[in-house]
Amino acid sequence: MSDYDEDNIFAKILRGEAPCVKIYEDADTLAFMDVMPQAEGHVLVIPKAEACDMMDLNGAMAQKLIVNVQKIARAVKSALGCPGVMLAQLNGSAAGQTVFHTHFHIIPRHDGVDLGFHAKEMEAPEALEKIAEKIRPLISETTA
């Protein structure tokens, strides 16, 4: 396992030391709105296990994470009426990973709409909450 930094922002969110606009949580995963979204409805899904990247997760945890990514992606797509959803998962700085806790990006996509820049501007929590309110009720309806 890679050296896990317990002070990364996702670890702080999991410990309740940093805020997030939560849309889903179970015993193994947490999903919340990205504070610097590349598109409206950009969601992050993380395991609660300490893992820098996918190679650090055991098979059972990776499976639980993927099942929840699929469930939440379905809800995002339905709630926002987008024709496509981009799932992104980066492993290591050479791949573009900037927070070294395993995570998936769920990014709604619309034809002809370019992605915004990530890590450029923070979205207001109130705006994120409005989007989260559209997604939350659809999560249980979209289970596999």
C-alpha angles and dihedrals in degrees: 000000000000121000103277117214107218089197096063114123095250092053088051090050090050091051092048092246094118127039127245138173098243121207101170140008136173134160093286109027144038127202123194142160116275108244090213100042123191088204136006107283097026105164132188122211118196136177117239088226118097103254128145093202143348093282089063094058121090117234096258093052092045089053093050090049094051093047090054093044088055093047093049094043089056090051093047092050092049096043095049099035093229119159093219143025126204116214113199128183119172126194119200134352092278087062092049100262110153102170109054099215115095111262143159124219116216106196121181113227131203126187112264095010116116122218117256121234116274120229091020108102132010118231119227112260089232092058091048091049092055090055092044089054089061093049104041099068092051097055097081090044092056101053117137 
